[in-house]
Amino acid sequence: MKALKITILLFISLFMCVCAYAGDREDAVAALAEAVQKGHIRKATDKELNDSIKDKRYLRHIRDPYILLSDEFVFFPLYGANSIVLITPDNMSMPAGDWGHSSVIYKNEVFGTIPKFTPIPPCSLPKFNIPKNATVYAVGSGGKELLMQIDDSGKNAGSVEISVNLPDETVILLLGAYQPTIWHLSWTNKTKIAAVLFSGYHKQIVTGIDTDRVYLSQCNFRYIESAAEYALNEFSLATFKKPISAFIYSQNGYANIGGISSKLITYEKFKPEKYATTKLHGQLAIAEAVKKGQLKVATAEDCKKATTNSGCDRFRNGYILIDPEFEFPNGLTGAHSITLIIPYGMSVPKGDRGHSDIIIIEKPLESDKM
């Protein structure tokens, strides 16, 4: 009976918490409507928003802009989809109170949860004369994953095959991806690709073009993503004196610029395997080490035997060192990291363990004594 009462009390407490949360959310929305009704704030016009902020890159992140009309207004917590952006005129002070997830524009500066932007410096293009009639296109990667690596990041490479069908146009391409990526280009007969600039967090390779005819250069514009489109357009204006005509994001490893055509030209057939590294990194290297008997897959029970540390409840990607000649491969970072249990009497392997954890067994286990 006592247990039943406790269960009922817990249920009532949980119900009251949920209702309180919903009530708080409804109260905040009602308070916003009341502030408008009292004339403390009102919806801002597009012109007021545009005039209030110098860095136009923020505009694409701003929704529900309001303008402050009275010093009596005090912020109340508005979270998630209920948050606002409040324009504060220069002759008024930023309002007090709990902003929640809301942001404030004051004297051309943005304060709050809207992300800051870093300008991308223009790219130097020695010995390249920018064609006056050139059109710039940017392609971002949704690459098709390949079961191979092209660098020491430990990540599998992706591939993107791009076809360009823009007859009588001169094209400049910006290619960028976070993941290591192989880009392969093909085009129609009357399409002219003047230059290809590429960038990425990890290694990028461009194939399919004749570099004696097409200007190819690596630049540091990071990678192509929707959140960076304004900054990338600024980069294009600074580098080429031309805006980006379109942003294209590849799907399943393919991107098409212009209409689809079956008659495409390419300088070489796409053979991604020729760029594969001979030495494995990251999880592929770990899998190979298990196959060779250098490591053995460990379980949470192995962890509990090896240490009294309570961290075994979070034990993941665990291995036991078998071969003292094993060396940590590159690329064991983030989700690719491992936990390595080192048996009593063995040394920590050489190499870069990245974000991996090590458990050293400092005395013989009972199983070792048998």
N, C-alpha and C positions, 0 to 999 in steps of 0.2 A: 504493500500500500504506500509505504514511504517512497519507494522508487517511482511509483506512478505519479505521486505529487511532484517529485523533482522534475520528471519529464514534462508534466503539464506546465510547471513554472518556467522551464527552459523554453518551451514552445511559445508561451505568452510573451516572454522577454524578446525572443527573436522576432515575433510578430510586431511588437511595439517598436523595435529598432527599424524594421523595414518600413513601417508606417511613418516613423519620424523622418527617415531619409526621404521618402516620397513627399512628406509634408514640407521639409526644408526646400526641396527642389521646386515644389509648387509655390511656396512662399517667395522664393527668389524671383521667379518669373512674374508673380503678382506684384512684387516690389518694383520690378523694372517698369511694368505698366503704370504703376502709381507714380513713379518718378517722371514719366512722360506726361501723365495727366496733370501733375503739379507744375509742369513747365521747367523742371530742373535739367532735363535732357530732352533731345528729340533726335529722330533719325537724320543722319547726315546725307546730303546730296552727293552725287558722284563728283561734282566740281569741288565741293568742300573737302572731300577726301583727297582728291588729286592735288589740290592746292596745299593741303596740310602736310604733305610728305615729300621730301626731296628725292629720296631713293625709291624710284618707281618699282623696284623689284619686289617691294613689300606688297604691292597692290593685289597681286594674284593670291595672297594668303589672307586677305582681309575680307571678312563677311560681317554683316550686321553692324556697320559703323554708326555710332551716335556722336552727337556734339554736345559738349557741356554748356549749359545756359546759366546755371546758378551755383554760387559757392556753398549753398545749403546741401547740395548733393553729397552723399556719403556712399562709397562703394559697399556692396554686400556680395557675398561669395556666389559667383556664377561659374559653374563648371561645365566642361565638355561642350556639347552643342548649344548650351544656354549662355556661354560666355560671349562677351561683346568687345568691340574696340571703341574706345572713347577718345574723341578728338578734344583736346583741351586748348582753348584759345590762348595766345601768348600773354594776354593781360590777366589771366586767371591762374590759380595754383592747381597742381595736380590734386585730385580729391583723396581724402583719407579713407580708411576702411579696409576691408579684406577684398582684394582684387579677384581672388579665386584663380580662374584660368584666363581672366580678361586682360587686355592690354591697353596701354594709353599712348596716344601720339601727342607729343608736347614739344613745341619749338623745333619741328621737323625731325625729331628723334622718336624712335619707337622703344617703348619700355614694356616688359611683360613676357608673354610666352611666345610671341612671334619670333621665329629663328632669325639670327643675324646673317648677313651675306658678306662674302669675301670676294672682291673683284678678281677676275682672272686676267693676268697681264697678257698683252698681245704676244703673238709668236713671231720670232724673227725668221724670215724666209730668204736667206741669201741666194742670189742667182735665180730668183723666181720673179718674173714680171707678171703681175696680176692682170689677167685679161679684163678689159673694160666691160665686156658683155657677159662675164661669168655669173653663174647662179650658185649659191651655197646651200648645201643640204647637210643635215646632221643625222647620223644613224646611231641609235643606241641598241644595246644588246639584250636580246632574250635568247641567248645562244643555245644551240643544241649541244648537250653535254657529250663529250667524247671520253671514252675509257682510256685516257692517256694524259700525260702531263707535258707541258712545254717550258716549265720553269721550276724553281725550287720552293714554290709557295705551299706545296702539298695539296693544291686544289686541282681537280680535273679541268682540262681545258674545255672551252666551248667553241663552237664554230658558227659563223654567220655567212651565208652566201647571199651576196647583193647583186641584183640585176638592175641596170640603169637603162631606161628606154626613153630618152629625151632627144629625139632627132633635131639636129641643127642647133642644139644647145651646148654651151661650154660649161662644164660642171666642176665645182670644187666640193669635195666630200670631207666631212669631219666624222671620224669614227671613234667611238669611245665606250669602254666597258669596264666594270669593276673586276670581273673575273678574267683570268688569262684567256685570251680569245684569238682565234685564227679567222681573219676576214678574207673572203675570196670574192673578187670582183669579176663581173661580166657585163657587157653592154651591147647595144644595137649598133648597126653599121654607121649611122650618121651622128651618133652621140660622141661627144669629145669630153673625156675626163682630163682636165688640166692639172689637178693636184689632189692629193689625198693626205690629210693630216690625221694622225691617230694619237690616242692617249688612253691611259688606263691605270688603275691602281696596281694591277699585275701585268705581266708581259703581254704585249699585243704583236701579232704578226699579220702583215698584209700580203696577200698573194693574188696572182691573176693579172698583174699589170707589168708592163715593160717600163722599168724605171728610167730608161733613156728617153722615153716619150712622156711619161707622167711624173710630175714632181711629187716625191714622197718624203715626208718629214714627220718626226715624232715631236709633239708639242705637249705642254703641261696644262691642258684644259680639263684635267681630271677625267671625267667620263660623262656620257650623255644620259641625262635623267630629267624627268619632268620638272622636278623641283629646282633645277639649275638652268632652265630654258632662258630666263631673262638674262642671267649672267653670261651664258653662252652666246646669246645674241649680241651682247655688248662686246664680247671677245671677238666675234666675227666683224663687227663694225670697226673695232680698233685694228684688227689684222688686215682685213680686205677692203675696208670702207664699204662693206655690203652687209645687209642683214641676212639672217638665215631664212630661206624661203619656206622650208618645211622641216619638221622633226619627224623622223620615221623610227619606229621601234619594232625590231624584228620579232617575228613569231615563230617559235619552234625552229629557229636557226635560219630563217629566210626573211629577206627584206626586198621589196620592189619599189623602185623610184620611177614613176611614169607607168604607162600601161604595160601589161604582161605581154611578152613576146617569146616565141619559140626559137627565134633566130638571134642567138647571142654569140658574141665574140669574147674570148678570153685568151690571155697570153699563155696560160698553162692549165692543164687539168688540175682539178682540186684533189690533192693528195695530202691530207692532214698528217698522216702517219710519218711522213718524212721529217716533221718538225718535233717528233716526240723525243723527250729526254731519254738517254740510255740509263741514267741512274734514277731510281724511284725516290719519291719524297712523300711525306705525310702518311695518310692511312694506307696508301698502296704499298709503301715501304714496310709498314708494320705488318700488313697481311702477308707480304713476301717473307718477312722474318719468322712469322708463325709457320709458314709453309716449310721453311728451311730448318725448323726446330730451334731457332735462336730464342724465341719467346713462346710462352704458353698462355692461352687465354685464362684469365683469373675470374673467380666469382666473388660475390660479397662474402661468402664463407671463408675464402682464402684471405680476404682482407681482415676479417675478424680474428683469424688465427695469427696474422702477422702483426697486429697492433691493437692496443687498448683504446686507441683514439675513437671517439664517437662518430667520426666522419665516414664510417663505412656505410651509413644509410644513404649517402650520396655517391657511393662508389660506382663508377661507370668507365667504360673503355679500359678495363683493367687487364694487365698482363704480368706474368712472372718471368723474370730473367732466367734463361737457361744457359745461354752461351756467353761467356765473359768477353768474347770478341765482338759482340753486338755493339753498334754505335747508333746513337739517336740520329734519325734522319732530320732534314729540315722540314718545316711546314707543320709542326705539331703545335698549332695555335688554335685558340677558340674551341669550336666543336671538334676539331681534329686532334686535340690534345689527348693524352692517355694518363693512366695511373700505373706506374711500374713498381712492382714489388721486387725488392732485391734480397735474395736469400742470404742468410748468415754466411759471412766469410767472403762474399763477392763485392766487387767495387762498383761504384756508379759508372755507367758507360760514358764514353766520350761522346762529343757531338752537342748539338743545340737542342735542349729538351723543350724549348719554347714555353708553353703554358702548362706543360705536363707536371704531374705530382710524382713524388718518389716516396715510397715506404721502405725503409731499411730495417730488416730484421736483425736485431742486435744480439740475439742469443739463439742457440739452436732450438728448433721446434721439437716437440715430443716425437713427431713423425720422423725427424732427421736422426734421432738417437737410436731408432729401432734398426 
